[in-house]
Amino acid sequence: MRVLAATEWRDARAEHEERVDRWIAPHLVRRRRGVAHPVEDFLFTYYSFRPAALRRWHPGFGVTLLDASDYAGLKGYREVAGGTCVTADHVAGQRAIVQSIRELLEATASRPPSFGCFGMHEWAMVYKLDPTEVRHSSWPLRLGAAGTDRVVESHRIGCSHFDAYRFFAPAALHLNQVRPGAASRSDFEQPGCLHAGMDLYKHAFRLVPMVSSELVADCFSLARDIRVLDMRASPYDLRELGYSPVAVETPAGKQEYVEAQRAFAERAAPLRARLVAECERLLDV
């Protein structure tokens, strides 16, 4: 058990809060004003981890904090002789979640990455929908409704990620070449998928407080950058927000998308490995 003096862990906490505040603060300002941002707000609205939870620093299991009685009341923590720490009992109680996360991450990492989807999931989500039904209806479609539908119809749709596929417009569901399901994620997810990369953040925060906030923030940073590409390659015209489109309906746009997708897969691989290692460590408790 590693022991951190109060000066050490408070410095680490302050550093974490400073890091994440640059992501959280603008979102909270927009939320108070009732202004939605289709890119920057996604990680706070789609995922269940609230801004305050992301801001709260945790050292992870295996670290005792000295003079940290304020942590004693948090879920998973207990005061021990001389300090406060996440308990082995709490880790043992989370074994099923840890096991399921490890299995999914290992299955994903075991497959070769695929880079041929060209972000068509976002296009399939608006296929043949009434404009009032489109998720980001405040923003125009770059090619209009008819042009967007033509792009969907002219491409092979091969979305392997259930949480993207389940948001397809009803008319687009049968166009997908595969049928990922909630119970079959491990059979389909692959490391080239943008959403599999974004979901590393979800897997990390589900392991809180057993893993460090540094790992959670690292995964958030990756997910935030992936979301930018996800929406730049979407059918929405977000140039007013400063996002130039990746025109995946063109050969040049496809090449740009695949190059960015490969780079994100390379960034995601070590984070996925870190999460697997953490799961294995926790399962040994």
C-alpha positions in Angstrom: 0.0 0.0 0.0 1.5 3.3 -1.1 1.1 6.2 1.4 0.7 9.8 0.3 1.3 12.6 2.7 -1.4 15.4 2.8 0.9 17.8 0.9 1.5 15.2 -1.9 -2.1 14.2 -2.5 -3.4 17.7 -2.3 -1.0 18.8 -4.9 -2.0 15.9 -7.1 -5.7 16.8 -6.6 -5.1 20.4 -7.4 -3.2 19.4 -10.6 -6.1 17.2 -11.6 -8.7 19.8 -11.0 -6.8 22.4 -13.0 -6.5 19.9 -15.9 -10.2 19.1 -16.1 -11.6 22.5 -15.3 -10.7 23.7 -18.7 -13.1 21.1 -20.1 -15.7 21.4 -17.4 -16.0 25.1 -16.9 -17.2 26.1 -20.4 -19.8 23.3 -20.3 -21.2 24.5 -17.0 -21.4 28.1 -18.3 -23.4 26.8 -21.4 -25.6 24.7 -19.2 -26.5 27.7 -17.0 -27.3 29.7 -20.2 -29.3 26.9 -21.8 -27.0 26.8 -24.8 -26.1 23.4 -26.2 -22.9 22.5 -28.0 -23.1 19.4 -30.2 -19.3 18.7 -29.9 -18.1 19.9 -26.5 -21.2 18.9 -24.4 -21.4 15.3 -25.7 -19.2 13.6 -23.1 -21.2 15.3 -20.3 -24.6 14.5 -21.7 -24.2 11.1 -23.4 -22.2 9.5 -20.7 -23.4 9.2 -17.1 -20.3 10.6 -15.4 -21.2 14.1 -14.2 -18.8 17.0 -14.3 -18.4 17.1 -10.5 -17.5 13.4 -10.6 -14.9 13.9 -13.2 -13.4 16.8 -11.2 -13.2 14.7 -8.0 -9.7 13.3 -7.7 -9.1 9.7 -6.7 -5.7 8.0 -6.2 -7.0 4.5 -7.0 -6.9 1.3 -5.0 -3.6 0.7 -3.3 -3.0 4.2 -2.1 -3.5 5.5 1.4 -4.1 9.2 1.9 -2.9 10.7 5.2 -5.1 13.4 6.8 -7.9 12.8 4.4 -11.0 12.4 6.6 -13.1 14.1 3.9 -12.6 11.0 1.7 -13.8 8.6 4.4 -17.5 9.3 3.6 -17.1 8.6 -0.1 -18.2 5.3 -1.6 -15.6 2.6 -1.5 -13.3 4.4 1.1 -12.6 3.7 4.7 -10.5 5.2 7.4 -7.6 3.0 8.4 -4.7 3.4 10.8 -3.2 6.7 9.8 -5.1 7.4 6.7 -8.0 6.8 4.3 -8.1 4.4 1.3 -10.3 2.4 -1.1 -11.0 -0.9 0.6 -10.4 -4.4 -0.7 -14.0 -5.2 0.2 -15.2 -2.6 -2.2 -12.9 -3.9 -5.0 -14.2 -7.4 -4.3 -17.7 -6.2 -4.6 -17.1 -4.8 -8.0 -15.6 -8.0 -9.4 -18.3 -8.6 -11.9 -18.1 -5.2 -13.5 -14.3 -5.4 -13.6 -14.4 -8.8 -15.2 -16.9 -7.7 -17.9 -14.9 -4.6 -18.7 -11.7 -6.6 -19.0 -13.4 -9.2 -21.3 -14.7 -6.5 -23.6 -11.4 -4.6 -23.8 -9.4 -7.8 -24.5 -11.8 -8.9 -27.2 -11.6 -5.5 -28.8 -7.8 -5.4 -28.7 -7.6 -9.0 -30.1 -9.1 -7.9 -33.5 -7.3 -6.1 -36.3 -8.6 -2.5 -36.7 -11.0 -1.8 -39.5 -10.9 1.6 -41.1 -13.6 1.3 -43.8 -16.7 2.8 -42.1 -16.0 6.4 -43.0 -18.1 7.6 -40.2 -21.4 6.6 -41.8 -23.0 6.0 -38.5 -23.8 9.7 -38.0 -25.3 9.8 -41.5 -27.4 6.8 -40.8 -28.7 8.4 -37.7 -30.5 11.1 -39.7 -31.4 9.0 -42.8 -34.9 9.8 -44.0 -35.9 11.5 -40.8 -38.2 14.5 -40.6 -36.1 17.6 -39.8 -37.7 17.9 -36.4 -36.6 14.4 -35.5 -32.9 15.0 -36.2 -30.8 15.0 -32.9 -28.9 18.2 -33.6 -31.8 19.9 -35.4 -30.4 23.3 -34.5 -27.6 22.7 -37.1 -28.2 22.4 -40.8 -27.3 19.3 -42.8 -24.3 20.2 -45.0 -25.8 18.5 -48.1 -29.4 18.9 -47.2 -31.8 16.0 -46.4 -31.9 14.6 -49.9 -28.2 14.8 -50.4 -27.6 13.2 -47.0 -29.9 10.3 -47.9 -28.1 9.8 -51.2 -24.7 9.5 -49.4 -26.1 6.8 -47.1 -27.6 4.9 -50.0 -24.4 5.0 -52.0 -22.2 3.6 -49.2 -21.7 0.2 -47.5 -22.7 0.8 -43.9 -20.7 -1.4 -41.6 -21.0 -0.1 -38.0 -19.7 -2.5 -35.5 -20.5 -0.6 -32.3 -23.9 -1.3 -30.7 -24.2 2.1 -29.0 -23.9 3.8 -32.4 -26.0 1.3 -34.3 -28.9 1.6 -31.8 -29.3 5.3 -32.7 -29.7 4.6 -36.4 -32.8 6.0 -37.9 -35.4 3.3 -38.4 -35.1 3.3 -42.1 -31.3 2.8 -41.9 -31.2 -0.2 -39.5 -31.5 -2.8 -42.3 -28.7 -1.1 -44.3 -26.0 -2.0 -41.7 -24.0 -5.1 -42.8 -23.7 -6.4 -39.2 -26.1 -6.6 -36.2 -24.3 -5.7 -33.0 -26.4 -6.1 -29.9 -26.2 -5.2 -26.3 -25.2 -8.7 -25.3 -22.8 -9.3 -28.2 -20.5 -6.3 -27.9 -17.5 -8.5 -27.4 -18.2 -10.2 -30.7 -18.1 -7.0 -32.8 -16.1 -4.2 -31.2 -12.8 -3.5 -32.9 -10.0 -1.0 -32.2 -10.4 1.1 -35.3 -13.9 2.2 -34.2 -14.1 5.8 -33.1 -16.8 5.0 -30.6 -14.8 2.1 -29.1 -12.0 4.7 -28.5 -14.4 7.2 -26.9 -15.8 4.4 -24.7 -12.5 4.0 -23.0 -13.6 7.0 -21.0 -16.8 5.1 -20.0 -14.8 2.0 -19.0 -12.4 4.1 -16.9 -15.1 6.0 -15.0 -17.0 2.8 -14.2 -13.9 1.7 -12.3 -13.8 4.8 -10.1 -12.6 5.1 -7.3 -10.5 1.9 -7.9 -8.5 3.5 -10.7 -6.7 6.8 -10.6 -8.2 10.0 -11.9 -5.2 10.5 -14.1 -6.2 7.5 -16.2 -9.8 8.7 -16.3 -8.7 12.2 -17.5 -6.4 10.6 -20.1 -9.3 8.7 -21.5 -11.5 11.8 -21.4 -8.9 13.7 -23.4 -8.9 11.1 -26.1 -12.7 10.9 -26.2 -13.0 14.6 -26.5 -10.6 14.7 -29.5 -12.4 11.8 -31.2 -15.7 13.5 -30.8 -14.4 16.4 -32.8 -13.6 14.1 -35.8 -16.9 12.3 -35.3 -18.8 15.5 -35.8 -16.5 17.0 -38.5 -17.2 13.9 -40.5 -20.9 14.0 -39.8 -23.6 15.4 -42.1 -24.0 18.5 -40.0 -22.6 21.8 -41.0 -20.7 23.1 -38.0 -18.5 25.7 -39.6 -20.1 28.4 -37.6 -18.6 26.7 -34.5 -15.2 26.6 -36.2 -15.2 22.9 -37.3 -14.3 22.5 -40.9 -16.0 19.4 -42.5 -14.3 16.2 -43.3 -16.2 15.5 -46.5 -16.4 11.7 -46.3 -18.6 11.6 -49.3 -15.5 12.4 -51.4 -12.3 10.4 -52.0 -10.2 13.1 -50.3 -12.5 13.3 -47.3 -12.3 9.5 -47.0 -8.5 9.6 -47.0 -8.5 12.4 -44.4 -10.9 10.4 -42.2 -9.0 7.2 -42.3 -5.7 8.9 -41.5 -7.3 10.5 -38.4 -9.0 7.2 -37.5 -5.6 5.4 -37.6 -4.0 8.0 -35.4 -6.8 7.7 -32.8 -6.5 3.9 -32.8 -2.8 4.3 -32.1 -3.6 6.7 -29.2 -6.3 4.4 -27.9 -4.2 1.2 -27.8 -2.0 2.1 -24.8 -5.0 3.4 -22.9 -6.8 0.2 -23.5 -3.8 -1.7 -22.3 -3.6 0.4 -19.2 -7.2 -0.3 -18.4 -6.8 -4.0 -19.0 -3.8 -4.0 -16.6 -5.8 -2.2 -14.0 -8.6 -4.7 -14.3 -6.2 -7.6 -13.9 -4.7 -5.9 -10.8 -8.1 -5.4 -9.3 -9.2 -9.0 -10.1 -6.2 -10.2 -8.1 -7.4 -8.5 -4.9 
